[in-house]
């Protein structure tokens, strides 16, 4: 079985002992007889671990029935859990989808449609501010649970993710961090509302000229000068979010419109090639 899966025998034995990924029934001292179902679980485990999911979370996802592929028309169960403030269900749902389908498909097919439904209900006067905040926190937690931080290589230019000054919507950058990690690209999330001076300090303190992704949700937070005059120039300044316009895009910066575009572009920037 280890040979068929392409993993060492010691790894398979460890999964058996630590995560109970062993065929049932099994009596100690006898050969393990794997059914097709057992094989399917182990193959999911191998795929998830190779995709960067931690073994404990990968095992939990591998043992569960794979969820339906995320799609905009299948958001009601998650919306209902959010409305009940059922954070346990939300964490399990989002983590399972990330484990099986990846960050981008989960964000575009599941999370964004849920937020769109939530905003529509808010426009109809239903409030739900507490639901929005709890949902954002649950998704961020699931992203960190399913896609841990990638260890940075000191010989490669870092990626810095920051919200523009006054901008508090950091979840899209949480999603980008996880999507980059899936591709083996480490990124540092500086967080919400980063003043230009603080961003300049972070760029100046990096060993190599970093790639900077700056998020703005609204035109109000899209600064004309993301970095103060005289600041160290990043390897590339990428502007993400609907707040940026042609008028507020500084010279030398580039706007990115989708998660897929950001991940693809960062992976191709010189000195940002990952190994």
BADRENVO-371799 format. One record per residue (C-alpha): residue in one letter; x, y, z. Coordinates in pm, whole numbers, padded with zeros to 5 digits, always signed. Each point is the difference from the previous one (the first is absolute). Last residue first. Layout:
BEGIN
aXYZ;...
END
This chain:
BEGIN
x+01139+02642-00578;x-00179+00333-00001;x+00054+00270-00264;x-00022+00335+00173;x+00340+00124-00113;x-00166+00126-00322;x-00383+00017+00031;x-00161-00316-00142;x-00149-00146+00319;x-00131+00341+00100;x-00184+00030-00333;x-00169-00340+00021;x-00111+00048+00361;x-00134+00350-00069;x-00177-00103-00321;x-00170-00296+00171;x-00125+00220+00282;x-00151+00241-00248;x+00025+00364-00106;x+00367+00089+00030;x+00114+00360-00036;x+00362+00079-00076;x+00217+00268+00159;x+00284+00179-00180;x-00177+00334-00006;x-00271+00029+00263;x-00352-00141-00048;x-00247+00247+00150;x-00131+00142-00329;x-00018-00338-00173;x-00211-00119+00290;x+00073-00191+00318;x-00277-00069+00251;x-00115-00324-00164;x+00283-00206+00152;x+00362-00068-00083;x+00293+00229-00078;x+00329-00177-00075;x+00327+00176+00073;x+00297-00191-00143;x+00361-00041+00110;x-00077+00262+00261;x+00151+00350-00027;x+00164+00127+00318;x-00182+00311+00116;x+00104+00346-00123;x-00356+00125-00032;x-00237-00179+00242;x-00145-00334-00111;x-00364-00059-00101;x+00002+00347-00157;x-00341+00078-00155;x-00163-00199+00278;x-00292-00232-00067;x-00183+00002+00335;x-00291+00222-00108;x-00016-00172-00340;x-00132-00310+00179;x+00131-00352+00076;x+00370+00077-00027;x+00265-00275+00019;x+00375+00050-00044;x+00214-00288-00129;x+00373+00065+00041;x+00274-00208-00163;x+00312+00033+00209;x+00343+00146-00074;x+00228-00245+00179;x+00104+00001+00366;x-00326+00171+00096;x+00031+00290+00245;x-00054+00271-00261;x-00322-00160-00124;x-00133-00035+00356;x+00097+00359+00082;x-00176+00124-00315;x-00314-00190+00103;x+00015+00170+00338;x+00035+00344-00164;x-00287-00070-00238;x-00230-00080+00291;x-00119-00362+00025;x-00376-00020+00050;x-00048-00376+00036;x+00263-00271+00015;x+00371-00042-00068;x-00053-00338-00166;x+00341-00149-00082;x+00018-00224-00306;x+00170-00331-00079;x-00047-00147-00349;x-00036-00379-00013;x-00298+00008-00235;x-00248-00089+00275;x+00173+00269+00206;x-00090+00258-00268;x-00366-00098+00023;x+00018+00023+00381;x+00153+00347-00005;x-00251+00109-00266;x-00292-00113+00216;x+00134+00186+00303;x+00045+00299-00232;x-00367-00015-00095;x-00084-00017+00373;x+00176+00329+00089;x-00296+00236-00033;x+00106+00274+00245;x+00124+00270-00237;x+00095+00330+00168;x+00354-00012-00141;x+00019-00255-00280;x-00022-00366+00095;x+00323-00197-00011;x+00154-00313-00150;x+00380-00021-00017;x+00160-00257-00230;x+00361-00086+00075;x+00294+00005-00243;x+00175-00337-00003;x+00333-00089+00164;x-00137+00009+00354;x-00250-00274-00087;x-00325+00042+00191;x-00175-00298+00156;x-00352-00024-00138;x-00277+00095+00242;x-00262-00268+00054;x-00273-00081-00256;x-00293-00187+00156;x-00001+00149+00350;x+00117+00344-00112;x-00270+00013-00266;x-00261-00136+00242;x+00081+00277+00249;x-00035+00268-00268;x-00332-00150-00112;x-00132-00008+00358;x+00108+00358+00067;x-00172+00129-00313;x-00317-00192+00088;x+00000+00142+00354;x+00035+00355-00130;x-00275-00041-00260;x-00234-00170+00247;x+00050+00281+00252;x-00089+00253-00271;x-00317-00195-00079;x-00213+00313-00044;x-00309-00130-00179;x-00078+00326-00180;x-00039-00121-00356;x+00349+00124-00075;x+00123-00227+00277;x-00172-00296-00166;x+00182+00074-00327;x+00329+00036+00187;x-00048-00345+00156;x-00085-00157-00334;x+00316+00148-00152;x+00201-00118+00302;x-00128-00353-00052;x+00079+00023-00374;x+00357+00108+00085;x+00053-00287+00243;x-00119-00294-00210;x+00103-00004-00366;x+00260+00276-00012;x+00159-00058+00341;x-00026-00379-00007;x+00127-00025-00358;x+00294+00228+00078;x+00099-00164+00328;x+00009-00361-00109;x-00267-00257-00091;x+00024-00281+00255;x+00185+00159+00291;x-00147+00343-00064;x-00351-00145-00007;x+00057-00195+00322;x+00140+00305+00179;x-00294+00216-00113;x-00261-00247+00122;x+00172-00093+00327;x+00062+00362+00093;x-00356+00100-00090;x-00151-00288+00197;x+00204+00092+00308;x-00080+00370-00043;x-00373-00052+00027;x-00097+00367+00021;x-00353-00114-00091;x+00001+00237-00302;x+00343-00134-00096;x-00123-00359+00011;x-00299+00095-00220;x+00228+00175-00250;x+00223-00309-00013;x-00297-00226-00070;x-00142+00254-00252;x+00317+00039-00208;x-00051-00255-00277;x-00090+00214-00300;x+00330+00188-00006;x+00193-00328-00032;x+00234-00194+00226;x+00043-00365-00103;x-00212-00213+00229;x+00183-00110+00312;x+00233-00302+00006;x-00124-00260+00249;x+00211+00029+00311;x+00305-00211+00082;x+00225+00199-00235;x-00100+00331+00161;x+00094-00115+00350;x+00322-00153-00130;x+00092+00320-00185;x-00066+00203+00315;x+00243-00212+00201;x+00251-00031-00286;x+00025+00377-00065;x-00127+00096-00347;x+00278+00092-00244;x-00138-00141-00325;x+00220-00308+00050;x-00178-00060+00330;x-00340+00028-00168;x+00088-00233-00287;x+00147-00265+00233;x-00306+00011+00230;x-00237-00021-00297;x+00192-00310-00117;x-00028-00143+00350;x-00377+00045+00008;x-00040-00152-00347;x+00211-00301+00101;x-00215-00064+00306;x-00312+00014-00217;x+00150-00243-00249;x+00056-00239+00294;x+00340-00034+00161;x+00098-00324+00176;x+00252+00067+00276;x+00209-00306+00073;x-00016-00137+00353;x+00195+00082+00314;x-00263+00234+00142;x-00356-00080-00114;x-00159+00213-00271;x-00369+00044-00074;x+00017+00261-00133;x+00275+00138-00219;x+00241+00257+00145;x-00010+00376-00020;x-00031+00022+00377;x+00162+00345+00010;x+00312-00058+00209;x+00054-00375-00031;x-00107-00062-00359;x+00145+00328-00119;x+00332-00096+00163;x-00007-00341-00170;x-00058+00168-00337;x+00288+00237+00062;x+00232-00284+00113;x-00087-00196-00314;x+00127+00293-00206;x-00247+00168-00239;x-00068-00056-00371;x-00358-00116+00049;x+00056-00330-00183;x+00329-00056+00185;x-00161+00069+00337;x-00282-00240-00085;
END
